[in-house]
């Protein structure tokens, strides 16, 4: 499998070549959580905690009102039991859930994610469920804004002592687990990302979460856990300038030098290299579609610049 990527004015656009076939996918934009994003834990019916749970962020329930177990548990934030803030957050959660569920998948993958490394993209489970046994590594490949979306038509279950490991600048705030049923996190597991569950979420003893537990209809059950609402670090302007400068230097370098660099750096501004004409036509089509989606129109300077940058990458 070979992947060629374009960056810059375009969102990251990848052309994946597998056994001579071509799949084109844009790196997904983030899922807007709206007012649900202010919560670390948000449930539909109830939030129940046993033992010494610590939640760093707001908690809320709606349309239910039951919140129990704090204390002995600690909430470093506000509690919203059936109030307007929780109701508005639930409305935004529904929109975010539908957005995540409706994203086109980059790949259909096995149920078991443990022992694998995933690049940014949208992944759907072949069986409808996701499991994590051991370690799952999410590699942002140097892009702090990289987004990962996992779509489970049924459940998400993590084993005891399993871990989600972030690499290459990946951030928990940009990881979304859309679960059509319920999520269960194993004892002593370390989990990263935002769970958007249709039904419920249960977190077993001593598991930790850097992310959010958001359930539309059911309850969230905690048991001596630490839940921390994530924050996103934004790349500095100096880093962006450096990246743009590097891209410009590559664009002005010789073809042979650029091809050599591409093999070790997937973030250079090129989409397709040394592939047949049919594949290039697909790349042109992908560029046009990505620009159309990004700017919602085929007119204007932004759309034109997007096309110029994308097509220049194809022709190199």
Secondary structure, 3 states (H helix, E strand, C coil): CEEEEECCCCCCEEEEEECCEEEEEECCCCCCCHHHHHEEEEECCEEEEECCCEEECEEEECCCCEEECCCCCEECCCEEECCHHHHHHHHHHHHHHHHHHHCCCCEEECCECCCCEEECEEEEECCCCEEECCEEEEECCCCCCCCEEEEECCCEEECCCCEEEEECCCCHHHEEEEECCCEEECCCCEEEEEEEECCCEEECCCCEEEEEEEECCCCEEEECCEEECCCCCCCCHHHHHHHHHHHHHHHHCCHHHHHHHHCCCCCCCCCCCCCCHHHHHHHHHHHHHHHHHHHCCCCCHHHHHHHHHHHHHHHC
